Amino acid sequence: QVQLVESGGGLVQAGNSLRLSCATSGRTFSGYAMGWFRQAPGKEREFVAGMRWIGGGQDYLDSVKGRFAISRDNAKNIMTLQMNSLKPEDTAVYYCAASMAVARLKTQRVDYWGQGTQVTVFS
């Protein structure tokens, strides 16, 4: 059974940092692009960051560039999202996702989703 399990969400004051993790299991994701989406209350889900599992090639939502960093540990089958200088507008449920290509990921043609983890940023 393929699983993507997020962790690391929480409540944080603006300006601080959080690190989200996505643990994968059930298959190899070496040929997949992995990424993060978020959905704020009353808003549509949006692409936040993505990268190929092998070979880098990162892409980010403009509003998080320079603040967020996506990375992966191939040996541990974990992807992370380091979020710095958090803002109240970053408040959302964050989802881990996998797709066959970053281009597909960005258009939400996702093959696998995680269950989501809540990030709340207060001022």
Secondary structure, DSSP 4 states (H G I P E B T S, - for coil): --EEEEE--EEEETT--EEEEEEEESS--TTSEEEEEEE-TTS--EEEEEEETTTEEEEE-GGGTTTEEEEEETTTTEEEEEE-S--GGG-EEEEEEEESSHHHHHTT--SEE---EEEEEE-
